[in-house]
Amino acid sequence: MSASRLVLNDPQAQRFEINRAALVDPAIFAAEKERIFERCWLYVGHESEVRAPGDFCTRSVCGRPLILCRDSENALRVFLNTCRHRGTVECREVSGNSQRYTCFYHGWTYDRDGRLYAVPGQSAYPPNFDRAKLGLMEPPRVEHYRGFVFLNFDANAAPLQEYLGRATEYIDLVLDQSRSGRMEVIQGTQEYDIRANWKLLVENSFDDYHLLTTHATWLDYLKNSGVEVKRPEKGHVLPSHGLGKDLGSGHGTTDNVNFRGRPVAAWIPIYGEEAKPELARIRQELEQRLGEARAKRVADTNRNLLIFPNLVLLDGSSVSVRSFQPLGPDRMRVRAWALGPVEETPLARQVRLDSFLTFYGPGGFATPDDIAALEAVQEGLGTYKEVQWSPLTRGIAKEGEQLNTDEAHLRAFWVQWAKLMGA
């Protein structure tokens, strides 16, 4: 099915609809892998996950096992995690520090610079056997922006920063929370599968329309804990003013006035009395370093930023990095990490992690609700042959700015998806 028949985009008629086959059909999923994931910049990890020469961590991106590591010169490297001999996964540990990687199948060994170091019984190979040509392979392109490491399997792709475009403004707001401009992944990874199409999590991650109903329990928790949850302003369904923004190239974000507290903004009762002076100190440091206007932007607004196609920075009550890998048309694997300033005090770090786990944690108020919602959607999509179209037109009749509960930023994702799928 052609991309034009999957996304119906008619601005003049104020129609925008998604053919539900896009979320179900195995042939469409196969085409996505080639036309989107083989051509876009994909998130690998954060520089803080590997700090010293020999540090490594392994993960899968676009079906490829990878090693994110530091080489002997402490440079960031990404290797394809496959032995050049028979294709065995070379490094089977999740993370660690190593001088060398040894294949458990036949014992071929590579050093941390990717060079083939040793081959058992090499004398049995012919004279033209050249170890120098059999090192670990690397993806065609690896670049990083302010600590976030990406790869691209298209050697001719535009540079990463050009690809990110206006999304860098919102990444910079995250980095400005640190007086050194350096954030770090806090130890521990959330990893779970969702029985749903990956694009449903894209929508969910920066769709604020669902908050009032799907996360009503969390809003009640805040209210019962003494947090002032104001009535929504006219025209809003959320208790704060917020916008939805199309950042170009499929990237998008919500941009909200924060009402739920965060470790760089203001104290709320669920943080505890002992945290009040520490959060006031952080706020004062922000204002002195950034100026009052920029500090207010960093501290008093929150945002859910999508980097097309499958990376989300959730800069709310805490900062979460969420990446998800499609495993099939109806299944994905999600990995999420908490992010914080490297110089953060133990008390501020405690508040940050409590906020992260309370909302985004696997047993938190948000994540289980969202998983249940997405899996219910996927189950409902079993009717896609009979009920073919989903409208995505909230806010489409408006002129000017779109609210965070409108769907302009979601439509921008689908426009880019259709563009690449039709390429």
Secondary structure, 3 states (H helix, E strand, C coil): CCHHHCEEEECCCCEEEEEHHHHCCHHHHHHHHHHHHCCCCEEEEEHHHCCCCCEEEEEEECCEEEEEEECCCCCEEEEECCCCCCCCCCCCCCEEECCEEECCCCCCEEECCCCEEECCCHHHCCCCCCHHHCCCCCCCEEEEECCEEEEECCCCCCCHHHHHHHHHHHHHHHHCCCCCCCEEECCCCEEEEECCCHHHHHHHHCCCCCHHHHCHHHHHHHHHCCCCCCCCCCCCCCCCCEEEEEEECCEEEEEEECCCCCCCCCCCHHHCHHHHHHHHHHHHHHHHHHCHHHHHHHHHEEEEEEECCCEEEEECCCEEEEEEEEEECCEEEEEEEEEEECCCCHHHHHHHHHHHHHHHCCCCCCHHHHHHHHHHHHHHHHHCCCCCEEECCCCCCCCCCEECCCCHHHHHHHHHHHHHHCC
